[in-house]
Amino acid sequence: MITPAFELTQDPDFLTVKIRVPYARASEFDLYFEGEDFKFYAKPYFLRLTLPGRIVEDGREKASYNTDEGTFTIQLPKEVPGQYFEGLDMLTSLLAPKKSRSAKPLVEEIASSAELSEENEEDFDWEMEQIPYEESTPPLQHPYGFGNLRSGVFQRLQDELSDVIDIKDPDQTPAQERRRKRLAAEAAKFEPDHYLADFFEDEAIKHLLKYKPWWIDAHKKMTALQGESHQEHDSPAFVVFSEEEREQMRKFTNKSYLLDKRSRCHVYLGLIDILLAYCYEICVNEGDKNVESSWNIRKLSATLCWLESFSSIHDVLVSFGRRVLCYPLYRHFELVTRAFNDTVMILQLGKAAVLKCLLDIHKIFMESDPAYILNDLFITDYCIWIQKVKSKKLAALCESLQKATLSKSHLGLELEELEAAAVLVQEEEKALKAAGTVSKQQLLCSESETSDSEESSSTSSSETEGSDSDEQESSTSEDGEINSFQGTLQEERTAPLIDCNGLRQGTNTSAMEVSDGKSKVSFQSTTPPGKLVEELEMQIHSAMRLSEQPEGLATAGCISQEQEENPVPEPDRFSEDAAGKGNFLEVSPKPNPLLFLCSTNEDED
């Protein structure tokens, strides 16, 4: 038999069942309903439901068949008009037989230590088959999976599951050892540089935080209608399942779970852990699925990756926060907060929203190899179990989650210290940059001022040098003129002496040394004839005046005047002739001035 696709809706007076049977004969079908039981048969389809409320057969029931769609639509009156039937979208739960809905075990041990009486004991079989003794491994003492009901799975499939979970040999690893290894792996994986890079360069993070998944709009509708309707808020008005999701629920095999109090606590906390990882995945990928979706969900959930069994909500939040900051691409504390808020919204929407998320996770894992193993260990059981959970318990879980708090200091990764140190480094860099900019500006200003001062100084120095050079040139020219004039006089005075002694004749150029007391200057000069004639005339007149005096006085006066005007060189004075040969000059101590003047005058004439 084939279980057909079906859908249940309700209004205050009727329960409507819509069944899709495209290959059935409309003329051959059977229908039965009474109380909470509903049965439908149309070959080859068979549907049996256990309804969440009672229905009656009072003549108001209706049934119709749409040949184009191949669907039966059946309206059944409610026994109590206005009664709200809870969980009509929990299709797997509706398929369960009535007798299997009880969570109580069919076989229960009354007293484990009680001994059977001899009357109830069976006779011992002496002919039983004997089996040789074989040393076997001790039974596994460390279960895992949904409600810690599984064990030995990874022992048989270690090679296939090595990429799914991080823990090695979980069957032989106790829960405390798993937690210790997980914390050590997270501490080794945490990268401060990656965290600080996402903390300061958070443009991409801000963009991701703007994304709004489907549960945000559903939560707004629920909040807006809260108080206006007396119906429960996990109705399909806020959460709608697609046909694909309905098909998923129909394929599940319904079963009951025998969970003790401790196991139920682990299941609820594991549900929060899985939803947190799923909310992170939806946020960072903006609702789109990719090849990393399966990795993100199972890596961020310690329940799936390390087979962790939590004991408190705070432990769940700390584990999720640490893993977000250690493993995925985007590692920002705001993403942890966003996933926390989204999980609260999903739980407030009720088990329909939780089931919709679990069905999506189931689909993601089913399409990923080898993550599909996690469906067998956790997700499938969660999808079946959540349909039977009472809404009050889920609301209590949501309230406890809302009261929980998580800060960066709880994660044990020294995030606040890292951020403070990074901010301090940034401030120092900004201060250094500012100081460097100021010093650079000051340097540029000082360079400009220096260049201006150098230009002005160079201008003034050039002007000074120019004036000095002009003065030097003028002084040099004046000195040259004076020296040339003195040289001329000296030459005119010494030439007759040389001629009188017969050493040099007919020479108009002479090399002289004129001393200014510190340095000697050698130069050559040409005697101008006009000045020489005038000077000779003056000397003739003076000589004529002296000649009128007595001979002795005239001679003495002439000699003294001549020595004053033109001192006679010392005998040891060295002079050069025109040929460049040095000679010592011997001069008569008492030359005749008259003869000297006359001979000079005659030579000039």
Disulfide bonds with the S-S distance in Angstrom:
none
